[in-house]
Amino acid sequence: MTKIDEEPDDIPDTNECQEESEHPEPLVPMTFNMPRAWHTRFKLRATERGISMKALVLEIVGEWEEKQAKK
């Protein structure tokens, strides 16, 4: 999984639970609004997998980036 402007080796594994103070770079908040029903479905999917919503977002974006790189 790669993020914009980062090398693959510098990216923490989203499956590992890291305290924010241990993160390799400063974290910034990301806020956006979505329909309540979508939020509930998303939260349920994260809970079913036993991960945070943040970890699920990182995983999904990483997989999307990998798919786009193969095009």
PyMOL commands that place a pseudoatom at each C-alpha (Angstrom):
pseudoatom trace, name=CA, resn=MET, resi=1, chain=A, elem=C, hetatm=0, pos=[0.000, 0.000, 0.000]
pseudoatom trace, name=CA, resn=THR, resi=2, chain=A, elem=C, hetatm=0, pos=[1.353, 3.435, -0.849]
pseudoatom trace, name=CA, resn=LYS, resi=3, chain=A, elem=C, hetatm=0, pos=[0.205, 6.902, 0.080]
pseudoatom trace, name=CA, resn=ILE, resi=4, chain=A, elem=C, hetatm=0, pos=[0.667, 10.064, -1.896]
pseudoatom trace, name=CA, resn=ASP, resi=5, chain=A, elem=C, hetatm=0, pos=[4.219, 11.465, -1.568]
pseudoatom trace, name=CA, resn=GLU, resi=6, chain=A, elem=C, hetatm=0, pos=[5.479, 8.513, 0.501]
pseudoatom trace, name=CA, resn=GLU, resi=7, chain=A, elem=C, hetatm=0, pos=[7.737, 5.616, -0.262]
pseudoatom trace, name=CA, resn=PRO, resi=8, chain=A, elem=C, hetatm=0, pos=[6.248, 2.138, 0.373]
pseudoatom trace, name=CA, resn=ASP, resi=9, chain=A, elem=C, hetatm=0, pos=[8.899, 1.306, 3.005]
pseudoatom trace, name=CA, resn=ASP, resi=10, chain=A, elem=C, hetatm=0, pos=[7.955, 4.380, 5.070]
pseudoatom trace, name=CA, resn=ILE, resi=11, chain=A, elem=C, hetatm=0, pos=[4.304, 3.459, 5.494]
pseudoatom trace, name=CA, resn=PRO, resi=12, chain=A, elem=C, hetatm=0, pos=[3.182, 1.771, 8.715]
pseudoatom trace, name=CA, resn=ASP, resi=13, chain=A, elem=C, hetatm=0, pos=[1.163, -1.444, 8.445]
pseudoatom trace, name=CA, resn=THR, resi=14, chain=A, elem=C, hetatm=0, pos=[-2.509, -0.534, 8.915]
pseudoatom trace, name=CA, resn=ASN, resi=15, chain=A, elem=C, hetatm=0, pos=[-3.050, -3.817, 10.741]
pseudoatom trace, name=CA, resn=GLU, resi=16, chain=A, elem=C, hetatm=0, pos=[-0.681, -2.753, 13.493]
pseudoatom trace, name=CA, resn=CYS, resi=17, chain=A, elem=C, hetatm=0, pos=[-2.219, -0.644, 16.229]
pseudoatom trace, name=CA, resn=GLN, resi=18, chain=A, elem=C, hetatm=0, pos=[0.054, 2.360, 16.746]
pseudoatom trace, name=CA, resn=GLU, resi=19, chain=A, elem=C, hetatm=0, pos=[-0.443, 5.128, 19.230]
pseudoatom trace, name=CA, resn=GLU, resi=20, chain=A, elem=C, hetatm=0, pos=[-0.587, 8.506, 17.505]
pseudoatom trace, name=CA, resn=SER, resi=21, chain=A, elem=C, hetatm=0, pos=[2.473, 9.642, 19.466]
pseudoatom trace, name=CA, resn=GLU, resi=22, chain=A, elem=C, hetatm=0, pos=[4.447, 6.765, 17.875]
pseudoatom trace, name=CA, resn=HIS, resi=23, chain=A, elem=C, hetatm=0, pos=[3.472, 7.647, 14.304]
pseudoatom trace, name=CA, resn=PRO, resi=24, chain=A, elem=C, hetatm=0, pos=[6.467, 8.472, 12.065]
pseudoatom trace, name=CA, resn=GLU, resi=25, chain=A, elem=C, hetatm=0, pos=[5.031, 11.827, 11.003]
pseudoatom trace, name=CA, resn=PRO, resi=26, chain=A, elem=C, hetatm=0, pos=[2.578, 14.379, 12.399]
pseudoatom trace, name=CA, resn=LEU, resi=27, chain=A, elem=C, hetatm=0, pos=[-1.063, 13.390, 12.036]
pseudoatom trace, name=CA, resn=VAL, resi=28, chain=A, elem=C, hetatm=0, pos=[-3.732, 15.840, 10.919]
pseudoatom trace, name=CA, resn=PRO, resi=29, chain=A, elem=C, hetatm=0, pos=[-7.500, 15.544, 11.374]
pseudoatom trace, name=CA, resn=MET, resi=30, chain=A, elem=C, hetatm=0, pos=[-9.661, 14.699, 8.404]
pseudoatom trace, name=CA, resn=THR, resi=31, chain=A, elem=C, hetatm=0, pos=[-13.327, 15.603, 8.652]
pseudoatom trace, name=CA, resn=PHE, resi=32, chain=A, elem=C, hetatm=0, pos=[-16.108, 15.141, 6.153]
pseudoatom trace, name=CA, resn=ASN, resi=33, chain=A, elem=C, hetatm=0, pos=[-19.846, 14.594, 6.306]
pseudoatom trace, name=CA, resn=MET, resi=34, chain=A, elem=C, hetatm=0, pos=[-21.758, 11.657, 4.900]
pseudoatom trace, name=CA, resn=PRO, resi=35, chain=A, elem=C, hetatm=0, pos=[-25.283, 10.275, 5.227]
pseudoatom trace, name=CA, resn=ARG, resi=36, chain=A, elem=C, hetatm=0, pos=[-25.930, 8.660, 8.616]
pseudoatom trace, name=CA, resn=ALA, resi=37, chain=A, elem=C, hetatm=0, pos=[-26.870, 5.322, 7.006]
pseudoatom trace, name=CA, resn=TRP, resi=38, chain=A, elem=C, hetatm=0, pos=[-23.531, 5.191, 5.146]
pseudoatom trace, name=CA, resn=HIS, resi=39, chain=A, elem=C, hetatm=0, pos=[-21.639, 6.040, 8.341]
pseudoatom trace, name=CA, resn=THR, resi=40, chain=A, elem=C, hetatm=0, pos=[-23.439, 3.257, 10.194]
pseudoatom trace, name=CA, resn=ARG, resi=41, chain=A, elem=C, hetatm=0, pos=[-22.654, 0.701, 7.458]
pseudoatom trace, name=CA, resn=PHE, resi=42, chain=A, elem=C, hetatm=0, pos=[-19.017, 1.780, 7.372]
pseudoatom trace, name=CA, resn=LYS, resi=43, chain=A, elem=C, hetatm=0, pos=[-18.696, 1.584, 11.146]
pseudoatom trace, name=CA, resn=LEU, resi=44, chain=A, elem=C, hetatm=0, pos=[-20.276, -1.890, 11.146]
pseudoatom trace, name=CA, resn=ARG, resi=45, chain=A, elem=C, hetatm=0, pos=[-17.809, -3.106, 8.491]
pseudoatom trace, name=CA, resn=ALA, resi=46, chain=A, elem=C, hetatm=0, pos=[-14.873, -1.882, 10.589]
pseudoatom trace, name=CA, resn=THR, resi=47, chain=A, elem=C, hetatm=0, pos=[-16.308, -3.468, 13.725]
pseudoatom trace, name=CA, resn=GLU, resi=48, chain=A, elem=C, hetatm=0, pos=[-16.905, -6.785, 11.929]
pseudoatom trace, name=CA, resn=ARG, resi=49, chain=A, elem=C, hetatm=0, pos=[-13.217, -6.848, 10.997]
pseudoatom trace, name=CA, resn=GLY, resi=50, chain=A, elem=C, hetatm=0, pos=[-12.111, -5.789, 14.470]
pseudoatom trace, name=CA, resn=ILE, resi=51, chain=A, elem=C, hetatm=0, pos=[-10.374, -2.629, 13.249]
pseudoatom trace, name=CA, resn=SER, resi=52, chain=A, elem=C, hetatm=0, pos=[-10.951, 1.096, 13.642]
pseudoatom trace, name=CA, resn=MET, resi=53, chain=A, elem=C, hetatm=0, pos=[-12.719, 3.164, 11.034]
pseudoatom trace, name=CA, resn=LYS, resi=54, chain=A, elem=C, hetatm=0, pos=[-9.426, 4.985, 10.491]
pseudoatom trace, name=CA, resn=ALA, resi=55, chain=A, elem=C, hetatm=0, pos=[-7.635, 1.700, 9.779]
pseudoatom trace, name=CA, resn=LEU, resi=56, chain=A, elem=C, hetatm=0, pos=[-10.389, 0.696, 7.348]
pseudoatom trace, name=CA, resn=VAL, resi=57, chain=A, elem=C, hetatm=0, pos=[-10.093, 4.002, 5.466]
pseudoatom trace, name=CA, resn=LEU, resi=58, chain=A, elem=C, hetatm=0, pos=[-6.314, 3.565, 5.198]
pseudoatom trace, name=CA, resn=GLU, resi=59, chain=A, elem=C, hetatm=0, pos=[-6.733, -0.008, 3.970]
pseudoatom trace, name=CA, resn=ILE, resi=60, chain=A, elem=C, hetatm=0, pos=[-9.372, 0.914, 1.403]
pseudoatom trace, name=CA, resn=VAL, resi=61, chain=A, elem=C, hetatm=0, pos=[-7.384, 3.855, 0.022]
pseudoatom trace, name=CA, resn=GLY, resi=62, chain=A, elem=C, hetatm=0, pos=[-4.243, 1.724, -0.142]
pseudoatom trace, name=CA, resn=GLU, resi=63, chain=A, elem=C, hetatm=0, pos=[-6.038, -1.005, -2.080]
pseudoatom trace, name=CA, resn=TRP, resi=64, chain=A, elem=C, hetatm=0, pos=[-7.560, 1.589, -4.410]
pseudoatom trace, name=CA, resn=GLU, resi=65, chain=A, elem=C, hetatm=0, pos=[-4.109, 3.083, -5.075]
pseudoatom trace, name=CA, resn=GLU, resi=66, chain=A, elem=C, hetatm=0, pos=[-2.669, -0.348, -5.839]
pseudoatom trace, name=CA, resn=LYS, resi=67, chain=A, elem=C, hetatm=0, pos=[-5.533, -1.036, -8.260]
pseudoatom trace, name=CA, resn=GLN, resi=68, chain=A, elem=C, hetatm=0, pos=[-5.021, 2.336, -9.981]
pseudoatom trace, name=CA, resn=ALA, resi=69, chain=A, elem=C, hetatm=0, pos=[-1.275, 1.694, -10.323]
pseudoatom trace, name=CA, resn=LYS, resi=70, chain=A, elem=C, hetatm=0, pos=[-1.992, -1.509, -12.264]
pseudoatom trace, name=CA, resn=LYS, resi=71, chain=A, elem=C, hetatm=0, pos=[-4.083, 0.298, -14.904]
for i in range(1, 71): cmd.bond("trace and resi %d" % i, "trace and resi %d" % (i + 1))
show_as sticks, trace
zoom trace
